Amino acid sequence: MNCNHHRSQGPVLQLAALAACCLLAVACSPRPPSTVTSTTARQSNDPITIGYSNWAGWWPWAIAAEKDLFANNGVLVQMKWFDGYVESMETMAAGRIHCNSQTLNDTISFLPGANGGQVVVLVNDNSTGNDQIIVDRSITSIQDLKGKTVAVEEGVVGDFLLSLALQDNGMTRDDLIIKGLPTDQAAAAFAAGKTDAVGAFPPYTGTAKRRGGAHVLVSSAEYPGAIPDLLVCSGDLIAERGKDIQAIVDTWWDVRAFMEANPDEAEAIMARRAGISPEDYRQYKDGTTLFSIEDNLEAFRGGNTMQSMPYAAEIMANFMVETGFIPEKPDMSNLFNDRFVKATVE
């Protein structure tokens, strides 16, 4: 699933002080991911392909696929599961899928992207504890990480959370030995005692915690508003098939309604998609806060707090340039489109 958090000086101080609430990938799937051969979806009867990967806030999309909720809203959608979160973003940036599930900071990293650029049309959730830096029993502070080996998927969520925590404590990634691995492999390496710490998210946090003495050093709960999880679509698709994008956003609310009305069945579907048990799923619920329509409206609105995604994006982009995540601040003038969320309540 993600990537973003903050506290100390500069943008990090603003992130913590102003954050109030607002504002990632591997599993055994009951059905293998399909192959996408074209992203030409100019005709309303052509399927729109949405990518998603292993993050608790995106597991609900499996309900839409399994219960045919997209069809109920008159849109043909092909959900494409990615075993690797980074692969999903690379595929989206290359224009080989129409929409993808991404965090805000990672979307900024992959701007502009093909096919008219990447545009945020929906906020699925905010990470409120599920993104974690997990360490062995000998490490009790951020300073203890100096000279230690940390396994993390470089350039994305866990790495971003790590960088925020380091900056808060006057340190940088250069103070550590970074072992770049996909999140599932990173968690497995830590569990096997091959690294001193790991950046992970569910369900891989569960893998990491199998190691005796493993404990959470830092989590997204300490950086509210830093990791919003989104649905991002290509600008060309929005221009050509706005009605279908509206149907997709509307389907998300149908998914949420299904979850409320059928909690046991919903949890079983999501757990299967994630490759975990329903019991394991339940322990991740509090660490991911699903956004309501009202939360979405507030997130898209302009402002000067972290409740505003446009404001948060500026703070994040500045932080990412300062810490070397991206070489320069991208053009974000077309990053957000709130019309589909607004249409839900009009």
Secondary structure, 3 states (H helix, E strand, C coil): CCCCCCCCCHHHHHHHHHCCCCCCCCCCCCCCCCCCCCCCCCCCCCCEEEEECCCCCCCCHHHHHHCCHHHHCCCCEEEEECCCHHHHHHHHHCCCCCEEEEEHHHHHHCCCCCCCCEEEEEEEEEECCCCEEEECCCCCCHHHHCCCEEEECCCCHHHHHHHHHHHHCCCCHHHCEEEECCHHHHHHHHHCCCCCEEEECCCHHHHHCCCCCCEEEEEHHHCCCCCEEEEEEEHHHHHHCHHHHHHHHHHHHHHHHHHHHCHHHHHHHHHHHHCCCHHHHHCCHHHEEECCHHHHHHHHCCCCCCCCHHHHHHHHHHHHHHCCCCCCCCCCCCCECCHHHHHHHC
